[in-house]
């Protein structure tokens, strides 16, 4: 079993930055791919970014391209999402997820999920 815990969320002003972390424990493996997803109130969960065990990244969601960066530290078993130039539309609960094999942009492809963490961008 793999446990996934997100941290680093909170309240930030428009134009600000946050870095989310996703720490893993349990029967973890560096051969997992990881994804970040988000869900705003009244909307479906949407793909944000993903990264393979080797560090190869999926194409970012158009809405975050050029502003968000996903990275991972296999030694620390942690995945990060650096979020810059935040916009009010980035307000959502952010989820980290893991799967065996390569990265995927589909939430259904992921086996392990964190509980989610709130990010609120305000003026």
N, C-alpha and C positions, 0 to 999 in steps of 0.2 A: 504494500500500500504506500501511496505517496501523499504527503500532506503539503499543502500549498497555503502560504500566508502572505497577503499583500500588506504593504505599509507605505507611508509617505504621502497619503492623501491629505486633503484639508481644504481650506478656503484661501483663495489667491485672487489678486486683482487682475483685471484684463491686461494682457501684455506681460504678465509675470511668468514664472517658471516653477515647476515642481518635478521632483524625481520620484517615481514610484519604484518600490522594490518588491520582489517576489521571492521569498525564501522557501526552500523546500527541505523536507526531512522525511525520514522513513526509508523505504526501500527505493532510494533514488538512483538514478543512473545518468551519466553524462550523455547518454544516447537518446535523451528525450528532446523533442522540439517543444518550443514554448510560444504561446500566443497571448497577446493582450486584446481584450474585448471591452466594450463599454455598453451601458444601457442607460438611456435617459428616461425619465418618467413618461409613460405612455408610448414608448417606442420599443422596437425589437432590439435585441442584443446585436451589436455590430462589431465587425472586425476592425482592429486598429493596426496591429503590427504582429509579426511573428519571426522567430529565429530558430534555426536548426542547431543541432548539437555542435556542428562545426563552426557556427557563427554566421552562416549564410542567412541573409534576411529575405523575407518575402517583400514584394512591393507593398509599400505602405498604403493605407486607405487614402483616397484622394483628399479627404477632409483634413488629414494631419500631415500630409507629405510636405517635407521641408521644415516642419516644426517639431516633430517627434522623432526620437531615436531610440531604438531598442538595442540592448546589448546584454551580454551574459558573462558571468564569471564562473566557470565550471568548478574551480577549486572551492569557491564559496557556495556553490549550488544556489546561485542567486541570479535572477534576471531583472533587468532594469528597464524602465521606460522614462527617458528624459523628455519632458514636455516643456516646450518653449513657446513664447508668443501666444499664450493661452487666450482663447476667445470664450465668450459666454456659451457658445454652442458646444464647448468641450465639457460642460457640466454634465456629469453622469456618475454612475457607479462603475468603477473599473474593475475588471476581473482578469486574473492571471490563470492560465490553463496549460496543461502539459499533455503530451501524447508521445507514443512511440513512433518511430519513423520520422519522415521529414515534416517540414512545416505545412500547415494548412490554414486557409482563411475561413473555413467553415467551423462554427462552434460545435457542431455535432461530431466532428472528428476528434475532439479532445476528450481524454479519459478522466483527468483530474482537474478540479477547479478549486480556486480559493473562494473565500466567503464574500469577496468584493470589498472595495473601499471607495468612499465618497470623495469626489473632486468637485468643488464648487468654484466657479469663476464668476466674480462679480465686479461691478463697477464701483 
